[in-house]
Each structure stands twice: as C-alpha cells, then as structure tokens.
Amino acid sequence: MKTENNFVSLAIDAAIKLFLLGLMVTLSYQILKPFVMPVLWAIIIAVAFSPMITKLSGIFGGKRKLVCILFGVIAAAILIVPVILLASTSLEAMQVLIEDLKDNKISFIPPAPERLADIPLVGQKLTDLWNLAATDIPAALSATKPFAENLAAQLTASVGGLLGTVVQFVISFAIAAVLMISPEKGFAVTRKISLSFDPVRGEEFTKLTIATIRGVMTGVVGVAVIQSVLATIGMVAMGMSTAVLIGVLVLICAVVQLPPILVLGPVAAFTYSTHSPTAATIFLIWSFLVSASDGVLKPVLMARGVDTPMLVILLGAIGGMMLSGIIGLFVGAVIVSISYAVFMAWVNEKQSDDEVEQESSNDAVPSEE
C-alpha cells in the first residue's frame, strides 16, 4: 500500500512539473513568436556573410566590430532609402491624382465599347458606370463608394505590411551584425546543441548546415538579388517611377525559381506605348538577358555550397512566404534546404552503414568447399 502511495505521489509530482514546463514553453513561445523569423533570418545572414566580414576585417586592420557596424548600417540604408523614395513618389502621384479628380481634369477614359452591354446580367451596369467615369470621375467614385473604401483599406493594409517587413529586415540585419562580431561563440553553441542530439555526427551536421546556408544564400538568394538589381537598373534607365516596386517583384519571382521574364515581359511590352521603338527593344533584350543570367550565375555560385533541388527551394520559399510574408520567402528556402541536406546526409550515411554491416556478415559466413 505504501509503495502504491509513493507511486501515485511521484506520478502527480511529475505531472505537475510537466504541466508547468509545458506552460512556460508555451508562454515563452507566444511572447517570442514575433521575433522568431527575424532572428532566424539574422542567423542565416550572419552565417552567410561571416566569411566576407572576416576578409573585410583583415583589410581594416582587424577591426571586426567596426566592419560589422558598417555592414548593419549600409544594409539598413539599402532597405530604407528605396522605400522612402517609393513612398514619396507614390504620395506625390496620389496628391496630383486627388487634385485632378477634385477639379475633374482627368479625361483619358474612352467611352465603353458597345459589346460590353451584351454581357448578361452585369453588361448594362458596367456600361453605364464606364460611361459615367469617362465624363465625370468623381460621380463614378461616389457611385462605387463601398468598393472604393474597401480598396483604400486594402491599400493601406498593404502599405502597413510593407513597412512592417522593412522593419523586420532592419532588425534582422542589426542582430546579424551583433552575431558576426564574435562568430566563434555562435559556432560553439551550435556545436554543443548538435552534439547533444548526436554525439557522433553532431559536428558533421553543423558543418553541413553552415555549407547549406552559404550555398543557398549565394546560389539562390544571391542570384535573385543580382537579377533584381539589374532589372531595376534597366527600369531606372527607362525612367520608370515604379522601378523599385517591380524590382521587388522580380526578386520574389527569382527566389521562388520562376523566370523574371514573367514580370519583365509585360513591362517591356508596355514600354512600346510609352517609349520609342528602339529604346523599348533595347529594354526587351535587357529583360531577356536578366532573366537568362541565372543560367550562368547559378552554376558558379551554387558550386560553393551544396546542390539542393530547385523543387525543394521552390516549396520552401512559397511556404515560407505564405507563413511569414517576404521575410519568410528567404527563411523558408534556407530552412527547408537545410532540412533536406541533413536528411539526405543521414540517409546516405545510414545506407553506407548497412552496406558495411552486410559486407561484414558475408565475410563472417564460412565458404563451403
């Protein structure tokens, strides 16, 4: 009876401790949840750029802390300045549009086509609204006030999401700059964690993870950034006010392993209506060159890391973007690539161990003469 009471007491004590531990873990995760993606992205950035920081530190006389601070400041400026320029340009354009709408100066909308009225159910309503907009845009906006308010709310939410993403990126680069000041400490902690899970292969998996991060960051994200910058340069040369925004779309398209021509193609086609045929043709050729440049860049850059299937990167990038927006696009691609590389290394090593055991067992069996 005494033994049963002790068992019950120990079971209740263990249950209470497990409950409190689970509660603490759950609350800690909920509190730190907003910082999970920025911190993961910061770790990835730190691992990827640490070799470059080491080389720059040698050039600056071993002043690694100064180099890391400059890296964080320059990265933040590269993120913030284009957003400010885009916001100011968009704000000016909206102010001009609002003034023109108030004064009813906009008259570029042609009359509705005759066939529009033949569409069942909605054809006549669309025709009336189109013709009203062609003659009196303020009245057309008043007629569609609920839709316009909903659209304005969506645009405001999109702008807020963009600013939030920029803040997350700035936080990530700031954390990455701090981590790169003493990378050996981070490697030591990671090594201890890996060895606690697998004392035999822990250090090997740590090195494989580092190689995978650098390979994906250079071969996928690096190529996407290069293509985005080249596309933006071409659009700026053409005098496009939305060059930064379209450049971001090119970046997203390239990270998810889709050809950037899907974005640049319609833009190049539109330039034929706004620029001379010669300039538009040059931009079209430039767009094709930018889109095809990954065929040259990827074999060179991916050779520095590991060969990850494009389908794995695609699924990771799209899934990460669906989970956490733009920052998840990059984190998802890297995390899934790491998981794939570690899993395949484990499978291959397991298969090698089985083959060795099979050969040993065959050698142990005496041959019949």
C-alpha contacts under 8 A as a table, 3 or more apart, distances in Angstrom:
res1	aa1	res2	aa2	distance
1	M	4	E	5.17
1	M	5	N	6.33
2	K	5	N	5.12
2	K	6	N	6.26
3	T	6	N	5.12
3	T	7	F	6.22
4	E	7	F	5.03
4	E	8	V	6.19
5	N	8	V	5.11
5	N	9	S	6.06
6	N	9	S	5.03
6	N	10	L	6.05
7	F	10	L	5.13
7	F	11	A	6.04
8	V	11	A	5.03
8	V	12	I	6.13
9	S	12	I	5.22
9	S	13	D	6.10
10	L	13	D	5.00
10	L	14	A	6.06
11	A	14	A	5.11
11	A	15	A	6.08
12	I	15	A	5.02
12	I	16	I	6.15
13	D	16	I	5.24
13	D	17	K	6.28
14	A	17	K	5.11
14	A	18	L	6.10
15	A	18	L	5.11
15	A	19	F	6.05
16	I	19	F	5.07
16	I	20	L	6.17
17	K	20	L	5.17
17	K	21	L	6.03
18	L	21	L	5.01
18	L	22	G	5.97
19	F	22	G	5.11
19	F	23	L	6.03
20	L	23	L	4.98
20	L	24	M	6.11
21	L	24	M	5.15
21	L	25	V	6.19
22	G	25	V	5.12
22	G	26	T	6.02
23	L	26	T	5.12
23	L	27	L	6.06
24	M	27	L	5.24
24	M	28	S	5.93
25	V	28	S	5.12
25	V	29	Y	6.07
26	T	29	Y	5.18
26	T	30	Q	6.23
27	L	30	Q	5.10
27	L	31	I	6.16
28	S	31	I	5.16
28	S	32	L	6.07
29	Y	32	L	5.12
29	Y	33	K	5.48
30	Q	33	K	5.12
31	I	34	P	7.42
32	L	35	F	5.49
32	L	36	V	6.49
33	K	36	V	5.27
34	P	37	M	7.20
35	F	38	P	5.41
35	F	39	V	5.96
36	V	39	V	5.33
36	V	40	L	6.13
37	M	40	L	5.08
37	M	41	W	6.03
37	M	324	S	7.54
37	M	327	I	7.22
37	M	328	G	6.97
37	M	331	V	7.34
38	P	41	W	5.09
38	P	42	A	6.01
38	P	168	Q	5.88
38	P	169	F	6.90
38	P	171	I	6.70
38	P	172	S	4.91
38	P	327	I	7.60
39	V	42	A	4.89
39	V	43	I	6.22
39	V	172	S	6.10
39	V	175	I	7.16
40	L	43	I	5.16
40	L	44	I	6.29
40	L	331	V	7.02
41	W	44	I	5.05
41	W	45	I	6.11
41	W	172	S	6.09
41	W	327	I	7.51
41	W	330	F	7.70
41	W	331	V	5.82
42	A	45	I	5.06
42	A	46	A	6.04
42	A	172	S	4.50
42	A	173	F	5.95
42	A	174	A	7.85
42	A	175	I	5.76
42	A	176	A	4.53
43	I	46	A	5.05
43	I	47	V	6.18
43	I	176	A	6.16
43	I	179	L	7.54
44	I	47	V	5.24
44	I	48	A	6.10
44	I	213	I	6.53
44	I	331	V	7.79
44	I	334	V	7.90
45	I	48	A	5.11
45	I	49	F	5.96
45	I	173	F	7.37
45	I	176	A	6.09
46	A	49	F	5.43
46	A	50	S	5.62
46	A	176	A	4.91
46	A	177	A	7.06
46	A	179	L	6.37
46	A	180	M	5.64
47	V	50	S	5.48
47	V	180	M	7.99
47	V	210	I	6.63
47	V	213	I	7.05
47	V	214	R	6.99
48	A	51	P	7.31
48	A	210	I	7.97
48	A	213	I	6.39
48	A	214	R	4.81
48	A	217	M	6.55
48	A	218	T	7.98
49	F	52	M	5.29
49	F	53	I	6.24
50	S	53	I	5.01
50	S	54	T	6.18
50	S	180	M	6.11
50	S	183	P	7.42
51	P	54	T	5.05
51	P	55	K	6.41
52	M	55	K	5.20
52	M	56	L	6.22
53	I	56	L	5.06
53	I	57	S	5.95
53	I	64	R	7.18
53	I	67	V	6.76
53	I	68	C	6.99
53	I	180	M	7.68
54	T	57	S	5.06
54	T	58	G	6.47
54	T	64	R	7.19
55	K	58	G	5.23
55	K	59	I	6.58
56	L	59	I	5.00
56	L	60	F	6.24
56	L	64	R	7.88
56	L	67	V	6.94
57	S	60	F	5.03
57	S	61	G	6.19
57	S	62	G	4.67
57	S	63	K	5.45
57	S	64	R	4.87
57	S	67	V	6.27
58	G	61	G	5.24
58	G	62	G	4.97
58	G	63	K	7.67
59	I	62	G	7.23
60	F	63	K	5.83
60	F	64	R	7.93
60	F	67	V	7.74
63	K	66	L	5.53
63	K	67	V	6.48
64	R	67	V	5.07
64	R	68	C	6.16
64	R	181	I	6.24
65	K	68	C	5.14
65	K	69	I	6.26
65	K	181	I	5.46
66	L	69	I	5.15
66	L	70	L	6.20
67	V	70	L	5.11
67	V	71	F	6.06
68	C	71	F	4.94
68	C	72	G	6.27
68	C	177	A	4.99
68	C	178	V	7.16
68	C	180	M	6.62
68	C	181	I	6.36
69	I	72	G	5.20
69	I	73	V	6.23
69	I	177	A	6.25
69	I	178	V	7.98
70	L	73	V	5.11
70	L	74	I	5.97
71	F	74	I	5.31
71	F	75	A	6.02
71	F	177	A	6.80
72	G	75	A	5.21
72	G	76	A	6.10
72	G	173	F	5.57
72	G	174	A	5.43
72	G	176	A	7.70
72	G	177	A	5.55
73	V	76	A	5.17
73	V	77	A	6.14
74	I	77	A	5.03
74	I	78	I	6.14
75	A	78	I	5.12
75	A	79	L	6.38
75	A	170	V	7.66
75	A	173	F	6.83
76	A	79	L	5.15
76	A	80	I	6.00
76	A	169	F	7.88
76	A	170	V	5.36
76	A	173	F	7.11
77	A	80	I	5.09
77	A	81	V	5.63
78	I	81	V	5.90
78	I	82	P	6.94
79	L	82	P	6.36
79	L	83	V	6.85
79	L	166	V	6.77
79	L	169	F	7.83
79	L	170	V	7.46
80	I	83	V	5.28
80	I	84	I	6.20
80	I	166	V	7.12
81	V	84	I	5.15
81	V	85	L	6.22
82	P	85	L	5.03
82	P	86	L	5.99
82	P	244	V	6.77
83	V	86	L	5.04
83	V	87	A	5.96
84	I	87	A	5.06
84	I	88	S	6.05
85	L	88	S	5.21
85	L	89	T	6.07
86	L	89	T	5.18
86	L	90	S	6.01
86	L	242	T	7.50
86	L	244	V	6.98
86	L	245	L	7.66
87	A	90	S	5.12
87	A	91	L	5.98
88	S	91	L	5.04
88	S	92	E	6.19
89	T	92	E	5.25
89	T	93	A	6.21
89	T	241	S	7.44
90	S	93	A	5.06
90	S	94	M	6.07
91	L	94	M	5.07
91	L	95	Q	6.15
92	E	95	Q	5.12
92	E	96	V	6.26
93	A	96	V	5.20
93	A	97	L	6.13
94	M	97	L	4.95
94	M	98	I	6.03
95	Q	98	I	5.14
95	Q	99	E	6.23
96	V	99	E	5.21
96	V	100	D	6.16
97	L	100	D	5.09
97	L	101	L	6.08
98	I	101	L	5.02
98	I	102	K	6.20
99	E	102	K	5.13
99	E	103	D	6.26
100	D	103	D	5.15
100	D	104	N	5.75
100	D	105	K	5.04
100	D	106	I	6.10
101	L	104	N	4.83
101	L	105	K	6.41
101	L	106	I	6.53
101	L	137	I	6.73
101	L	138	P	6.25
102	K	105	K	7.88
102	K	138	P	7.05
104	N	107	S	7.79
104	N	136	D	6.78
104	N	137	I	6.78
104	N	138	P	7.09
106	I	109	I	7.97
106	I	137	I	7.53
107	S	134	A	6.39
107	S	135	T	7.01
108	F	134	A	7.40
109	I	133	A	7.15
109	I	134	A	4.87
110	P	134	A	5.97
111	P	130	W	6.94
111	P	131	N	5.50
111	P	134	A	6.02
112	A	116	L	7.02
112	A	127	T	5.78
112	A	130	W	5.69
112	A	131	N	5.84
113	P	116	L	5.67
113	P	117	A	7.95
113	P	127	T	7.84
114	E	117	A	6.13
114	E	118	D	7.73
115	R	118	D	5.33
115	R	119	I	7.41
116	L	119	I	5.83
116	L	123	G	5.46
116	L	124	Q	7.36
116	L	126	L	7.36
116	L	127	T	6.23
117	A	120	P	7.97
117	A	122	V	7.91
117	A	123	G	4.16
117	A	124	Q	4.61
117	A	125	K	7.87
117	A	126	L	7.37
117	A	127	T	5.79
118	D	123	G	5.71
118	D	124	Q	7.40
119	I	122	V	6.34
119	I	123	G	4.29
119	I	124	Q	7.57
120	P	123	G	5.78
121	L	124	Q	7.51
122	V	125	K	5.38
122	V	126	L	6.10
123	G	126	L	5.29
123	G	127	T	6.18
124	Q	127	T	5.02
124	Q	128	D	6.19
125	K	128	D	5.22
125	K	129	L	6.18
126	L	129	L	5.15
126	L	130	W	5.96
127	T	130	W	5.08
127	T	131	N	6.13
128	D	131	N	5.26
128	D	132	L	6.09
129	L	132	L	5.03
129	L	133	A	6.20
129	L	140	A	6.44
130	W	133	A	5.14
130	W	134	A	6.25
131	N	134	A	4.96
131	N	135	T	6.48
132	L	135	T	5.34
132	L	136	D	5.61
132	L	137	I	6.90
132	L	139	A	7.18
132	L	140	A	5.79
133	A	136	D	5.16
133	A	137	I	4.40
133	A	138	P	7.73
133	A	139	A	7.32
133	A	140	A	5.09
133	A	141	L	7.90
134	A	137	I	6.68
136	D	139	A	5.52
136	D	140	A	6.46
137	I	140	A	4.96
137	I	141	L	6.17
138	P	141	L	5.07
138	P	142	S	6.23
139	A	142	S	5.02
139	A	143	A	6.23
140	A	143	A	5.03
140	A	144	T	6.37
141	L	144	T	5.09
141	L	145	K	5.81
141	L	148	A	7.01
142	S	145	K	4.94
144	T	147	F	5.50
144	T	148	A	6.09
145	K	148	A	4.98
145	K	149	E	6.02
146	P	149	E	5.18
146	P	150	N	6.21
147	F	150	N	5.11
147	F	151	L	6.11
148	A	151	L	5.03
148	A	152	A	6.07
149	E	152	A	5.04
149	E	153	A	6.16
150	N	153	A	5.08
150	N	154	Q	6.25
151	L	154	Q	5.07
151	L	155	L	6.16
152	A	155	L	5.07
152	A	156	T	6.11
153	A	156	T	5.08
153	A	157	A	6.18
154	Q	157	A	5.05
154	Q	158	S	6.13
155	L	158	S	4.99
155	L	159	V	6.22
156	T	159	V	5.16
156	T	160	G	6.21
157	A	160	G	5.01
157	A	161	G	6.09
158	S	161	G	4.99
158	S	162	L	6.16
159	V	162	L	5.06
159	V	163	L	6.28
160	G	163	L	5.17
160	G	164	G	6.13
161	G	164	G	4.99
161	G	165	T	6.13
162	L	165	T	5.09
162	L	166	V	6.30
163	L	166	V	5.10
163	L	167	V	6.26
164	G	167	V	5.08
164	G	168	Q	6.24
165	T	168	Q	5.03
165	T	169	F	6.25
165	T	325	G	7.75
165	T	326	I	6.86
165	T	327	I	6.93
166	V	169	F	5.09
166	V	170	V	6.20
167	V	170	V	5.08
167	V	171	I	6.16
168	Q	171	I	5.11
168	Q	172	S	6.12
168	Q	327	I	7.67
169	F	172	S	4.99
169	F	173	F	6.23
169	F	327	I	7.21
170	V	173	F	5.24
170	V	174	A	6.18
171	I	174	A	5.08
171	I	175	I	6.20
172	S	175	I	5.18
172	S	176	A	6.02
173	F	176	A	4.87
173	F	177	A	6.07
174	A	177	A	5.17
174	A	178	V	6.54
175	I	178	V	5.15
175	I	179	L	6.25
176	A	179	L	5.01
176	A	180	M	6.13
177	A	180	M	5.27
177	A	181	I	6.66
178	V	181	I	5.51
178	V	182	S	7.86
179	L	182	S	6.20
179	L	183	P	6.16
179	L	186	G	7.30
180	M	183	P	5.07
182	S	185	K	5.93
182	S	186	G	7.34
183	P	186	G	5.19
183	P	187	F	6.28
184	E	187	F	5.05
184	E	188	A	6.09
185	K	188	A	5.08
185	K	189	V	6.29
186	G	189	V	5.22
186	G	190	T	6.17
187	F	190	T	5.07
187	F	191	R	5.96
188	A	191	R	5.06
188	A	192	K	6.22
189	V	192	K	5.18
189	V	193	I	6.31
190	T	193	I	5.16
190	T	194	S	6.16
190	T	206	T	7.02
191	R	194	S	5.11
191	R	195	L	6.05
191	R	202	G	6.87
191	R	203	E	5.80
191	R	206	T	6.27
192	K	195	L	5.13
192	K	196	S	6.13
193	I	196	S	5.16
193	I	197	F	6.67
194	S	197	F	5.32
194	S	198	D	6.18
194	S	199	P	7.52
194	S	202	G	4.44
194	S	203	E	6.50
194	S	205	F	7.32
194	S	206	T	6.62
195	L	198	D	4.92
195	L	199	P	4.34
195	L	200	V	7.20
195	L	201	R	7.33
195	L	202	G	4.37
195	L	203	E	6.47
196	S	199	P	6.05
196	S	202	G	7.57
197	F	202	G	6.88
198	D	201	R	5.61
198	D	202	G	4.90
199	P	202	G	5.56
200	V	203	E	7.72
201	R	204	E	5.19
201	R	205	F	6.15
202	G	205	F	5.23
202	G	206	T	6.25
203	E	206	T	4.96
203	E	207	K	6.35
204	E	207	K	5.26
204	E	208	L	6.19
205	F	208	L	4.87
205	F	209	T	6.03
205	F	342	V	6.50
206	T	209	T	5.12
206	T	210	I	6.38
207	K	210	I	5.12
207	K	211	A	6.19
208	L	211	A	5.06
208	L	212	T	6.06
208	L	341	A	7.48
208	L	342	V	7.09
209	T	212	T	5.07
209	T	213	I	6.19
209	T	338	I	5.80
209	T	341	A	7.68
209	T	342	V	7.24
210	I	213	I	5.21
210	I	214	R	6.32
211	A	214	R	5.27
211	A	215	G	5.97
211	A	305	G	5.42
211	A	306	V	6.72
212	T	215	G	5.01
212	T	216	V	6.05
212	T	305	G	5.87
212	T	306	V	5.67
212	T	334	V	7.77
212	T	337	S	6.97
212	T	338	I	5.87
212	T	341	A	7.13
213	I	216	V	5.40
213	I	217	M	5.94
213	I	305	G	7.87
213	I	334	V	6.15
213	I	337	S	8.00
213	I	338	I	6.99
214	R	217	M	5.10
214	R	218	T	6.02
214	R	304	R	7.74
214	R	305	G	6.04
215	G	218	T	5.40
215	G	219	G	5.69
215	G	220	V	7.90
215	G	301	L	7.30
215	G	302	M	5.57
215	G	303	A	7.57
215	G	304	R	5.85
215	G	305	G	3.51
215	G	306	V	5.59
215	G	307	D	7.84
216	V	219	G	5.10
216	V	220	V	5.22
216	V	221	V	6.67
216	V	302	M	7.13
216	V	305	G	7.05
216	V	306	V	7.68
216	V	308	T	7.79
216	V	333	A	7.85
216	V	334	V	6.32
216	V	337	S	7.54
217	M	220	V	5.72
217	M	221	V	4.86
217	M	222	G	5.78
217	M	334	V	7.47
218	T	221	V	5.93
218	T	222	G	4.43
218	T	223	V	6.76
218	T	301	L	5.71
218	T	302	M	6.72
219	G	222	G	5.80
219	G	223	V	5.89
219	G	297	L	7.56
219	G	298	K	5.27
219	G	299	P	7.79
219	G	300	V	7.90
219	G	301	L	4.74
219	G	302	M	4.38
219	G	305	G	7.85
220	V	223	V	5.33
220	V	224	A	6.14
220	V	254	A	7.96
220	V	255	V	6.24
220	V	298	K	7.26
220	V	302	M	7.78
221	V	224	A	5.01
221	V	225	V	6.12
221	V	255	V	6.05
221	V	330	F	7.27
222	G	225	V	5.17
222	G	226	I	6.25
223	V	226	I	5.10
223	V	227	Q	6.17
223	V	254	A	7.80
223	V	294	D	6.43
223	V	297	L	6.46
223	V	298	K	6.75
224	A	227	Q	5.15
224	A	228	S	6.05
224	A	250	V	7.79
224	A	251	L	5.34
224	A	252	I	7.77
224	A	254	A	4.94
224	A	255	V	5.64
225	V	228	S	5.00
225	V	229	V	6.08
225	V	251	L	6.08
226	I	229	V	5.18
226	I	230	L	6.15
227	Q	230	L	5.14
227	Q	231	A	6.04
227	Q	250	V	7.41
227	Q	251	L	7.14
227	Q	254	A	7.60
227	Q	260	P	7.95
227	Q	290	V	5.79
227	Q	291	S	7.18
227	Q	293	S	7.40
227	Q	294	D	7.84
228	S	231	A	5.12
228	S	232	T	6.08
228	S	247	G	5.13
228	S	248	V	6.83
228	S	250	V	5.47
228	S	251	L	5.07
229	V	232	T	5.06
229	V	233	I	6.13
229	V	247	G	6.94
230	L	233	I	5.12
230	L	234	G	6.35
230	L	290	V	6.62
231	A	234	G	5.19
231	A	235	M	6.33
231	A	247	G	6.23
231	A	250	V	7.54
231	A	264	L	7.88
231	A	287	S	6.87
231	A	290	V	6.57
232	T	235	M	5.09
232	T	236	V	6.04
232	T	243	A	5.47
232	T	244	V	6.28
232	T	246	I	7.46
232	T	247	G	5.17
233	I	236	V	5.13
233	I	237	A	6.15
234	G	237	A	5.12
234	G	238	M	6.39
234	G	283	F	6.79
234	G	286	W	7.21
235	M	238	M	4.94
235	M	239	G	6.37
235	M	240	M	5.54
235	M	243	A	5.35
235	M	283	F	7.97
236	V	239	G	4.94
236	V	240	M	5.63
236	V	241	S	7.54
236	V	243	A	5.97
237	A	240	M	7.71
238	M	279	A	7.86
238	M	283	F	7.79
240	M	243	A	5.46
241	S	244	V	7.85
242	T	245	L	5.37
242	T	246	I	6.21
243	A	246	I	5.28
243	A	247	G	5.93
244	V	247	G	4.91
244	V	248	V	6.34
245	L	248	V	5.22
245	L	249	L	6.57
246	I	249	L	4.96
246	I	250	V	6.25
246	I	263	V	7.61
247	G	250	V	4.99
247	G	251	L	6.23
248	V	251	L	4.94
248	V	252	I	6.30
249	L	252	I	5.15
249	L	253	C	6.11
249	L	263	V	7.09
250	V	253	C	5.03
250	V	254	A	6.07
250	V	260	P	5.42
250	V	263	V	6.30
250	V	264	L	7.62
251	L	254	A	5.20
251	L	255	V	6.20
251	L	260	P	7.98
252	I	255	V	5.24
252	I	256	V	6.38
252	I	329	L	7.72
253	C	256	V	5.46
253	C	257	Q	6.51
253	C	258	L	5.26
253	C	259	P	6.71
253	C	260	P	5.85
253	C	263	V	7.80
254	A	257	Q	5.05
254	A	258	L	5.46
254	A	259	P	6.23
254	A	260	P	5.94
255	V	258	L	7.46
255	V	314	L	7.69
255	V	317	A	6.98
255	V	329	L	7.59
255	V	330	F	7.55
256	V	313	I	7.06
256	V	314	L	4.87
256	V	315	L	7.92
256	V	317	A	5.67
256	V	318	I	6.52
256	V	329	L	7.95
257	Q	310	M	6.98
257	Q	313	I	7.69
257	Q	314	L	6.04
258	L	262	L	7.77
259	P	262	L	6.08
259	P	291	S	5.81
259	P	292	A	7.84
260	P	263	V	5.52
260	P	264	L	6.20
260	P	290	V	7.58
260	P	291	S	5.09
261	I	264	L	4.64
261	I	265	G	4.99
261	I	287	S	6.50
261	I	288	F	6.49
261	I	291	S	5.50
262	L	265	G	5.63
262	L	266	P	7.34
263	V	266	P	6.29
263	V	267	V	6.86
264	L	267	V	5.01
264	L	268	A	5.95
264	L	287	S	5.97
265	G	268	A	5.13
265	G	269	A	6.22
265	G	284	L	7.37
265	G	287	S	7.18
266	P	269	A	4.96
266	P	270	F	6.13
267	V	270	F	5.07
267	V	271	T	6.40
268	A	271	T	5.19
268	A	272	Y	7.12
268	A	280	A	6.58
268	A	281	T	8.00
268	A	283	F	6.41
268	A	284	L	5.26
268	A	287	S	7.42
269	A	272	Y	5.73
269	A	273	S	7.83
269	A	280	A	7.82
269	A	284	L	7.72
270	F	273	S	5.68
270	F	274	T	7.00
271	T	274	T	5.03
271	T	275	H	5.52
271	T	280	A	5.44
272	Y	275	H	5.56
272	Y	276	S	6.62
272	Y	277	P	5.95
272	Y	280	A	5.35
272	Y	281	T	7.93
273	S	276	S	7.99
275	H	279	A	6.34
275	H	280	A	6.07
276	S	279	A	5.37
276	S	280	A	6.14
277	P	280	A	5.08
277	P	281	T	5.96
278	T	281	T	5.18
278	T	282	I	6.24
279	A	282	I	5.14
279	A	283	F	6.25
280	A	283	F	5.11
280	A	284	L	6.13
281	T	284	L	4.93
281	T	285	I	6.24
282	I	285	I	5.19
282	I	286	W	6.15
283	F	286	W	4.87
283	F	287	S	6.07
284	L	287	S	5.03
284	L	288	F	6.43
285	I	288	F	5.19
285	I	289	L	6.27
286	W	289	L	5.05
286	W	290	V	6.15
287	S	290	V	5.13
287	S	291	S	6.16
288	F	291	S	5.07
288	F	292	A	6.07
289	L	292	A	5.13
289	L	293	S	5.92
290	V	293	S	5.20
290	V	294	D	7.85
291	S	294	D	6.85
292	A	295	G	5.85
292	A	296	V	7.79
293	S	296	V	5.47
293	S	297	L	6.21
294	D	297	L	4.86
294	D	298	K	5.42
295	G	298	K	5.96
295	G	299	P	7.07
296	V	299	P	6.24
296	V	300	V	6.95
297	L	300	V	5.40
297	L	301	L	6.10
298	K	301	L	5.19
298	K	302	M	5.44
298	K	303	A	7.99
299	P	302	M	5.40
299	P	303	A	5.99
300	V	303	A	5.56
300	V	304	R	7.50
301	L	304	R	5.67
301	L	305	G	7.63
302	M	305	G	5.45
302	M	306	V	6.62
302	M	307	D	6.66
303	A	306	V	6.89
303	A	307	D	7.51
308	T	312	V	7.03
308	T	313	I	7.30
308	T	337	S	6.46
308	T	340	Y	7.86
308	T	341	A	7.39
309	P	312	V	5.45
309	P	313	I	6.74
310	M	313	I	5.10
310	M	314	L	6.04
311	L	314	L	4.95
311	L	315	L	6.16
312	V	315	L	5.32
312	V	316	G	6.14
312	V	333	A	7.71
312	V	336	V	6.87
312	V	337	S	6.54
312	V	340	Y	7.71
313	I	316	G	5.08
313	I	317	A	5.95
313	I	333	A	4.93
313	I	334	V	7.49
313	I	336	V	7.00
313	I	337	S	6.33
314	L	317	A	5.23
314	L	318	I	6.12
314	L	333	A	7.03
315	L	318	I	5.34
315	L	319	G	5.85
315	L	333	A	7.46
316	G	319	G	5.20
316	G	320	G	5.85
316	G	329	L	7.57
316	G	332	G	4.58
316	G	333	A	4.28
316	G	334	V	7.39
316	G	335	I	7.35
316	G	336	V	5.31
316	G	337	S	7.49
317	A	320	G	5.15
317	A	321	M	6.10
317	A	328	G	7.14
317	A	329	L	4.50
317	A	330	F	6.21
317	A	331	V	7.46
317	A	332	G	4.95
317	A	333	A	4.37
318	I	321	M	5.12
318	I	322	M	6.20
318	I	329	L	6.31
318	I	332	G	7.58
319	G	322	M	5.12
319	G	323	L	6.19
319	G	328	G	7.86
319	G	329	L	7.50
319	G	332	G	6.57
320	G	323	L	5.01
320	G	324	S	5.98
320	G	325	G	7.09
320	G	327	I	7.85
320	G	328	G	4.16
320	G	329	L	4.88
320	G	330	F	7.34
320	G	331	V	6.58
320	G	332	G	4.18
320	G	333	A	7.13
321	M	324	S	5.35
321	M	325	G	4.32
321	M	326	I	5.57
321	M	327	I	7.03
321	M	328	G	4.62
321	M	329	L	4.29
321	M	330	F	7.96
321	M	332	G	7.29
322	M	325	G	5.95
322	M	328	G	7.55
323	L	328	G	6.51
324	S	327	I	6.36
324	S	328	G	4.64
324	S	329	L	7.61
325	G	328	G	5.32
325	G	329	L	6.56
326	I	329	L	5.08
326	I	330	F	7.28
327	I	330	F	5.73
327	I	331	V	6.39
328	G	331	V	4.88
328	G	332	G	5.37
329	L	332	G	5.50
329	L	333	A	6.45
330	F	333	A	5.37
330	F	334	V	6.45
331	V	334	V	5.28
331	V	335	I	5.98
332	G	335	I	5.22
332	G	336	V	6.00
333	A	336	V	5.60
333	A	337	S	6.14
334	V	337	S	5.08
334	V	338	I	6.16
335	I	338	I	5.12
335	I	339	S	6.25
336	V	339	S	5.01
336	V	340	Y	6.10
337	S	340	Y	5.06
337	S	341	A	6.10
338	I	341	A	5.12
338	I	342	V	6.10
339	S	342	V	5.32
339	S	343	F	5.97
340	Y	343	F	5.15
340	Y	344	M	6.05
341	A	344	M	5.25
341	A	345	A	6.10
342	V	345	A	5.07
342	V	346	W	6.16
343	F	346	W	5.10
343	F	347	V	6.16
344	M	347	V	4.96
344	M	348	N	5.99
345	A	348	N	5.20
345	A	349	E	6.03
346	W	349	E	5.16
346	W	350	K	5.97
347	V	350	K	5.06
347	V	351	Q	6.09
348	N	351	Q	5.05
348	N	352	S	6.19
349	E	352	S	4.99
349	E	353	D	6.19
350	K	353	D	5.10
350	K	354	D	6.24
351	Q	354	D	5.11
351	Q	355	E	6.23
352	S	355	E	5.08
352	S	356	V	6.22
353	D	356	V	5.09
353	D	357	E	6.18
354	D	357	E	5.08
354	D	358	Q	6.06
355	E	358	Q	4.99
355	E	359	E	6.18
356	V	359	E	5.14
356	V	360	S	6.16
357	E	360	S	5.02
357	E	361	S	6.15
358	Q	361	S	5.19
358	Q	362	N	6.22
359	E	362	N	5.07
359	E	363	D	6.21
360	S	363	D	5.12
360	S	364	A	6.21
361	S	364	A	5.03
361	S	365	V	6.52
362	N	365	V	5.42
363	D	366	P	7.43
